[in-house]
Amino acid sequence: MASVEFANVRKSFGTHPVIKGVDIEIADGEFVILVGPSGCGKSTLLRMLAGLENISAGEIRIGGQVVNNLAPKERDIAMVFQNYALYPHMTVADNMAFSLKLKGAARSEIDKRVKPAAEILGLTPLLDRFPRQLSGGQRQRVAMGRAIVRDPQVFLFDEPLSNLDAKLRVAMRAEIKELHQRLKTTTVYVTHDQIEAMTMADKIVVMHDGIVEQIGAPLELYDQPANLFVASFIGSPAMNMIKGKLDPDSALKFKSESGVELPVAKAPESAKGRNLIYGLRPEHMTIAAGGIPAEVVVIEPTGSETQMIMRVGTDLVTGVFHQRISAKPGEKIGLSIHAEATYLFDAETGKRLV
């Protein structure tokens, strides 16, 4: 196991910069997820760590050693890809053992590593099968097993669950997290799915347009987003964003562009008179008689909760309620907003003010 460090790492394709000075420190044994929309640079960063992509500037260190000029096989990493990359003509056992065979390992050494890995992943009954005889989840476990038998310093995962159906993704998330807790190997995992990031990571790195927007524990990013991008990206359904300003007559009231007054628990002096964005998580409101007027637009019952899109003034607002709701589209209801859970962002810079 080893720590991983990106120090002012940059990458350009021709004259086009795609990684714009990234600094990340990953502790020994930590499970870190790089998350962001397509094109943000997260997979490029992972490929540079693996040695599959050259860096334009900066340093990448594994276990304190600069690996910029080391070949992938010299970095002591193991990578699990999105498409599994299994050899179709080899059995599960042979796929898992392939890297060891390339190194000339003895049969006894190969068995010593493959059998425990197969046991951990529930693959023991499948060792004689070929990839075509396996389900998607089983193939992904074989790809993970091939990485485990190498006993690397660092595991790299590049969107490994994106080809699986929704139910299997949930199951595999739990399996990968349990595997990390058992092996305690430093893990760097790339995904565009913020639910994967929230449920699996010790630490999340939120990326956007080649830069790191914020680094922190999952709930830290959820509760204390640094800016509008992080606030809107982390959380599902996404945070509601309403444009407006503080009421000049009361610093604890926000007035939307359509004139609706919304509660604020606190506001810095610097927020007065500025164009602001009011942030409200969907779960931080309740239905209450006499509350802020809202018109029901869409109701989406999911069983354990009800999601509802409402029109508040001219703004569409999403709410999540843990009760059965009998309201119909077009009906008027009242909303009570938890003022202490709201946010204010500067509309120009996107930075969170409170």
RAPEBEL-V297165 format. One record per run of one state. SS is the DSSP state (alpha for helix, beta for strand, coil for the rest). FROM is the first residue (numbers start at 1). TO is the last residue. If there is no record, write none. Layout:
# RAPEBEL-V297165
<<SS,FROM,TO> <SS,FROM,TO>>
This chain:
# RAPEBEL-V297165
<<coil,1,3> <beta,4,13> <coil,14,15> <beta,16,26> <coil,27,30> <beta,31,35> <coil,36,41> <alpha,42,50> <coil,51,56> <beta,57,62> <coil,63,64> <beta,65,66> <coil,67,71> <alpha,72,74> <coil,75,76> <beta,77,80> <coil,81,90> <beta,91,91> <alpha,92,102> <coil,103,106> <alpha,107,120> <coil,121,123> <alpha,124,126> <coil,127,129> <beta,130,130> <alpha,131,133> <coil,134,135> <alpha,136,148> <coil,149,153> <beta,154,158> <coil,159,165> <alpha,166,183> <coil,184,185> <beta,186,191> <coil,192,193> <alpha,194,200> <coil,201,202> <beta,203,208> <coil,209,210> <beta,211,216> <coil,217,217> <alpha,218,223> <coil,224,226> <beta,227,227> <alpha,228,233> <coil,234,239> <beta,240,247> <coil,248,249> <beta,250,256> <coil,257,260> <beta,261,263> <coil,264,268> <alpha,269,271> <coil,272,275> <beta,276,280> <coil,281,284> <beta,285,301> <coil,302,305> <beta,306,312> <coil,313,314> <beta,315,321> <coil,322,331> <beta,332,337> <coil,338,338> <alpha,339,341> <coil,342,342> <beta,343,346> <coil,347,350> <beta,351,352> <coil,353,354>>
